[in-house]
Amino acid sequence: MIAVRRCVLVLPMLLLCAVTGCAARVPGEPIPAAGFHENPAQPRSTATAPARIAVPRNPDGFDPCGLLTPADLAVVGGPVGPPHPDNPITGACAHLLASGPENTAAAGFYESYEIAASRQPRGVPVDVEGHSTWLYCELVDTHQTCTAATAIRSDRSLLTMLSMQGASAADTSDQLFQLTTTALHKLPPA
C-alpha cells in the first residue's frame, strides 16, 4: 500500500516535469530507440509541420485502462495490483510494474500533438507507423521516464509513458515504442 501511495504522489510530479520540462536539466539529447524513427526534416526543439496521422483514431468513449492489459505489460515486467485511472493525469491510466520499485507504465489521451511538443521543447519528433509522435525522456532520480504523444486526430494524441529504475533512455524508449504501438492498434479508426 505504501508503494501505491508513493507512486500516486510521485507520478503526477514526474509527468508534470516531463510535460512542462521544469525538471533539472539533464545533459545530452533524448535518444530515439528501435522502432522510433526520427524525422530529419523537423528541428528538435519544436514541432512545426502539421502532425502526420496515417489512420485517424477515435478515442471517444474508450477506457484508458483498456489501452494496456496485463498481457501487454508483460514485456516490461507485468502489472502489480489494479490499474490506477486518471493517474498520472486525467484521461490516463497508470500501472505499477513488477520489474522494479515504482516502475510504472501509463497510457491515455491528451491534447494535440502540437501542444505536447510545445510543452516539451527538449523532445524529438519520431514516427510510429506513420503517426507523428513527440518523444521526451527525462532522468528523475534513478528513474528514466519517457513519454510519447502520438497524433491520432487533429485535436487529440495518444499519450504513453514508461518510467523504469536504472534504465537508459534508449532502453526505456524502445520498450515504450512497443507499448505505444500496442495501444495505438487498440483504438478504432475514426
C-alpha positions as CSV (number, residue, x, y, z in Angstrom):
1,M,0.0,0.0,0.0
2,I,2.9,2.4,0.7
3,A,4.3,1.9,-2.8
4,V,0.9,2.7,-4.3
5,R,0.6,5.8,-2.3
6,R,4.1,7.0,-3.1
7,C,3.6,6.2,-6.7
8,V,0.3,8.1,-6.8
9,L,2.2,11.1,-5.4
10,V,5.4,10.7,-7.5
11,L,3.8,10.0,-10.8
12,P,1.9,13.3,-11.2
13,M,5.2,15.1,-10.3
14,L,7.1,13.0,-12.9
15,L,4.6,13.6,-15.6
16,L,4.3,17.3,-14.8
17,C,8.1,17.6,-15.1
18,A,8.1,15.6,-18.3
19,V,5.2,17.6,-19.8
20,T,6.3,21.0,-18.7
21,G,10.1,20.5,-18.9
22,C,10.5,22.1,-15.5
23,A,12.8,19.4,-14.0
24,A,16.6,19.9,-13.6
25,R,18.4,19.9,-16.9
26,V,19.9,16.6,-18.0
27,P,22.9,16.9,-20.4
28,G,22.5,15.4,-23.8
29,E,19.6,14.7,-26.1
30,P,16.9,12.0,-25.8
31,I,17.8,9.1,-28.0
32,P,15.1,7.6,-30.2
33,A,15.4,3.8,-30.0
34,A,14.5,0.9,-32.3
35,G,11.1,1.5,-33.8
36,F,11.0,5.2,-33.2
37,H,12.3,6.9,-36.3
38,E,13.4,10.5,-36.3
39,N,12.1,12.8,-38.9
40,P,15.2,14.8,-40.0
41,A,13.0,17.5,-41.7
42,Q,11.8,18.7,-38.3
43,P,14.0,20.5,-35.8
44,R,14.5,19.0,-32.4
45,S,13.1,22.0,-30.5
46,T,9.5,22.3,-31.7
47,A,7.1,20.6,-34.0
48,T,6.5,23.0,-36.9
49,A,4.9,20.8,-39.5
50,P,1.3,19.6,-39.2
51,A,1.1,16.2,-37.5
52,R,1.0,13.2,-39.8
53,I,-1.8,10.8,-39.0
54,A,-1.7,7.6,-41.0
55,V,-5.0,6.3,-39.7
56,P,-7.1,8.7,-37.7
57,R,-8.3,7.0,-34.5
58,N,-11.3,7.6,-32.3
59,P,-10.6,7.7,-28.6
60,D,-14.2,8.8,-27.6
61,G,-15.6,6.5,-25.1
62,F,-12.5,4.3,-24.9
63,D,-11.4,3.4,-21.4
64,P,-7.7,4.4,-21.0
65,C,-7.3,1.4,-18.6
66,G,-8.0,-0.9,-21.6
67,L,-5.1,0.5,-23.7
68,L,-2.5,-1.6,-21.8
69,T,-3.6,-5.0,-20.5
70,P,-1.6,-7.3,-18.1
71,A,-0.6,-9.3,-21.2
72,D,0.7,-6.2,-23.0
73,L,2.6,-5.1,-19.9
74,A,4.5,-8.5,-19.6
75,V,7.3,-7.0,-21.8
76,V,8.1,-4.5,-19.0
77,G,7.6,-6.8,-16.0
78,G,3.9,-7.2,-15.8
79,P,1.5,-5.2,-13.6
80,V,1.3,-5.3,-9.8
81,G,-2.2,-4.7,-8.5
82,P,-5.0,-3.0,-10.2
83,P,-4.7,-0.1,-12.7
84,H,-5.0,3.5,-11.5
85,P,-7.4,5.5,-13.6
86,D,-6.9,9.2,-14.0
87,N,-3.3,8.9,-12.9
88,P,-0.9,10.5,-13.6
89,I,-3.3,12.9,-15.3
90,T,-7.0,12.9,-16.0
91,G,-7.7,10.7,-19.1
92,A,-4.8,8.4,-18.4
93,C,-4.4,5.1,-16.6
94,A,-1.2,4.1,-14.7
95,H,0.0,0.6,-13.9
96,L,2.7,-0.2,-11.3
97,L,5.1,-2.8,-12.6
98,A,6.7,-5.8,-11.0
99,S,10.1,-5.1,-12.7
100,G,11.3,-2.6,-10.1
101,P,10.3,-0.3,-7.3
102,E,7.9,2.4,-8.6
103,N,8.4,1.3,-12.2
104,T,5.3,2.5,-14.0
105,A,3.6,2.4,-17.4
106,A,0.7,4.6,-18.3
107,A,-1.5,5.2,-21.4
108,G,-4.3,7.6,-22.1
109,F,-5.4,10.6,-24.1
110,Y,-4.0,14.1,-24.2
111,E,-4.3,17.3,-26.1
112,S,-3.0,17.6,-29.7
113,Y,0.5,16.5,-30.8
114,E,1.5,20.2,-31.4
115,I,0.6,21.2,-27.8
116,A,2.5,18.2,-26.4
117,A,5.5,19.2,-28.5
118,S,5.3,22.9,-27.4
119,R,5.3,21.8,-23.7
120,Q,8.3,19.5,-24.1
121,P,10.8,21.6,-26.2
122,R,13.6,19.2,-25.5
123,G,11.7,16.3,-27.1
124,V,12.3,14.9,-30.5
125,P,9.8,14.1,-33.4
126,V,9.7,10.4,-34.2
127,D,7.4,8.2,-36.2
128,V,5.1,5.4,-35.0
129,E,3.6,3.6,-38.0
130,G,3.1,6.8,-40.0
131,H,1.8,8.8,-37.0
132,S,3.8,11.8,-35.8
133,T,5.0,11.1,-32.2
134,W,6.7,13.5,-29.8
135,L,9.2,11.6,-27.7
136,Y,10.6,13.1,-24.5
137,C,12.9,11.3,-21.9
138,E,14.0,12.7,-18.6
139,L,16.0,11.1,-15.8
140,V,14.4,11.8,-12.5
141,D,16.4,10.5,-9.5
142,T,17.1,6.9,-10.6
143,H,14.1,6.5,-12.9
144,Q,14.3,7.1,-16.7
145,T,10.9,8.4,-17.7
146,C,9.9,8.6,-21.3
147,T,6.6,9.9,-22.7
148,A,5.3,9.7,-26.2
149,A,2.4,11.9,-27.6
150,T,1.2,10.2,-30.8
151,A,-1.1,12.1,-33.1
152,I,-4.4,10.2,-33.5
153,R,-6.5,13.1,-34.8
154,S,-6.0,16.9,-35.1
155,D,-7.1,17.7,-31.5
156,R,-6.0,14.6,-29.6
157,S,-3.0,12.4,-29.0
158,L,-2.4,9.0,-27.5
159,L,-0.2,9.6,-24.5
160,T,2.0,6.7,-23.3
161,M,4.6,6.8,-20.5
162,L,7.1,4.4,-19.1
163,S,9.3,5.0,-16.0
164,M,12.0,2.4,-15.3
165,Q,14.5,2.5,-12.5
166,G,18.2,2.3,-13.6
167,A,17.3,2.1,-17.3
168,S,18.8,4.1,-20.2
169,A,16.7,6.5,-22.3
170,A,17.3,4.2,-25.3
171,D,16.1,1.1,-23.5
172,T,13.1,2.9,-22.0
173,S,12.1,4.4,-25.3
174,D,12.5,1.1,-27.1
175,Q,10.1,-0.6,-24.6
176,L,7.8,2.5,-24.8
177,F,7.6,2.1,-28.6
178,Q,6.2,-1.5,-28.1
179,L,3.6,-0.2,-25.6
180,T,2.7,2.8,-27.9
181,T,2.2,0.5,-30.9
182,T,0.1,-1.9,-28.9
183,A,-2.2,0.9,-27.5
184,L,-2.5,2.5,-31.0
185,H,-3.7,-0.7,-32.5
186,K,-6.5,-1.0,-29.9
187,L,-8.1,2.3,-31.0
188,P,-10.8,2.1,-33.6
189,P,-10.4,4.0,-36.8
190,A,-12.2,7.4,-36.8
